[in-house]
Amino acid sequence: KDSFAGTSERKGVAKLKRCDFAISPNNKYMIIWKKSDDNKVEYSLYDWKKLEKKPNKYPDEKYILVFVFNRQKEIFDFGKKLAKKYGYKAVSINTFWEDFFNGMDRYFWNCTPNEFLYLLSHAECIVTNSFHGLSFSIIYNKSVILFQKNDKGNSRMLDLITRINAEEVINKEWKQKVEIPKIDFKKINSAVEIEREKSKEFLKKSLSKEKWNENNM
């Protein structure tokens, strides 16, 4: 098990070369790169929804999902206000015990990744300041309202938004009107597909280059 976060291109390729599997999340699918016996690289696609698991005490009513880091109470308050406007429940996922007291209709403490996927994919809208909350909302084509964190950690979210033409998720209009955003996912999905193909080509070329270097040492 290894992570590529904060890794340079050269070291990242070397890490990938040692892996039996490399998992890369992309739009609607998870790409799994598998190294076969003859050292060629194959990949297959798995639908994220196959990994979902319905949690215990799952709400029967429609709900707004609030997924917040750094205990930013104003985001919980907005989620509750949004849910009330539409007659939905306000549901949150977190690992901070203090968040239990934010007055949500349902609070899921430290749920599994599979349960997280289920809760997110079945929500009417996601209110979040999380990179993963944003990313999986995009994957599932779910309406999402993004708040920025009150500390560091916003740059990669803003970079992702710019890359995939998803500026609508940070449009202040939705917060001012307290409305579920109408997001043009056709445009976003097209941009994501372009980025996904770039990633695949980079991996293929990097691995081919690494193998060429080994054979010519």
Salt bridges, closest charged atoms under 4 A:
ASP2 OD1 - LYS15 NZ 3.49
GLU52 OE2 - LYS49 NZ 3.23
ASP77 OD2 - LYS73 NZ 3.07
ASP77 OD1 - LYS80 NZ 3.60
GLU98 OE2 - ARG71 NE 3.40
ASP159 OD2 - ARG163 NE 2.94
GLU168 OE1 - LYS187 NZ 4.00
GLU173 OE2 - LYS177 NZ 2.88
GLU193 OE1 - ARG196 NH2 2.43
GLU195 OE1 - ARG163 NH1 3.33
GLU195 OE2 - LYS198 NZ 3.48
GLU197 OE2 - LYS200 NZ 3.24
GLU201 OE2 - LYS204 NZ 3.98
GLU214 OE1 - LYS17 NZ 3.82
